Amino acid sequence: MKGSPGPLMWKRIHVLFETHPERLLGAEFLLKNGFCVRGNRIFVNEVEIPLLKWA
C-alpha cells in the first residue's frame, strides 16, 4: 500500500499499544487514513478534525 507505515513503525506502535487493543485499532485507523498535523491543525483524509472533537 502506497504511503503506508513500514514494518518497523508498525512493530513499535504494536509494542506501545499491546496492552490497549482499542487504542491500537485507533492508531491503525489514523495512520491508514492519512493522519497528519499541519501547524496546529489535525487532519484525517484531508478533513480537519476540530481540537475539541479530538479531546
N, C-alpha and C positions, 0 to 999 in steps of 0.2 A: 504494500500500500504506500503510495507516494506521500511523503510528508509525515509518515507515522514515526513515533518514537522508536529508537533502536532497542535491541535486546538488553543492552546494559542498563538503559534507562528504566525499562520495564522491571528488570530484576531489582533495581534499587527501590522503585516505587512499591513493588510487592513486599520487600523487606520492611519498609516504613509502615505499611498498612496491613500486614499479615494478621494482626490481631483485631482488625476492624474491617471485615469484608464489605460492609456497606460503603465505607469510605474508599476502599479500593475500587469498587464499581463506579463511584462518583468521579474519582481521579481518571479512570479509564475513559469514561464518557467525555469528560472535559478535553482530554488530550486527543481523542479520536475525532472530536468535533471542532477542532481549531481554537482551543482556548488561547487567548493572548491578552496581554496588558499593554496598552498604549498610553503613555503618560500616566494619568491617574484614573483611566477608564478601563473596564474589563469587557471583553468581547468573547462570544462563543458563536461560531459560524457567522462572523461579521455582524452579529446582533449585539448591541450594547446591553449589558446587564447592569441595572442601577445598583449602586453600592448598598442601598437599603435592602434590596432583594437578596443580595449576596450574603449579608449577615444572617 
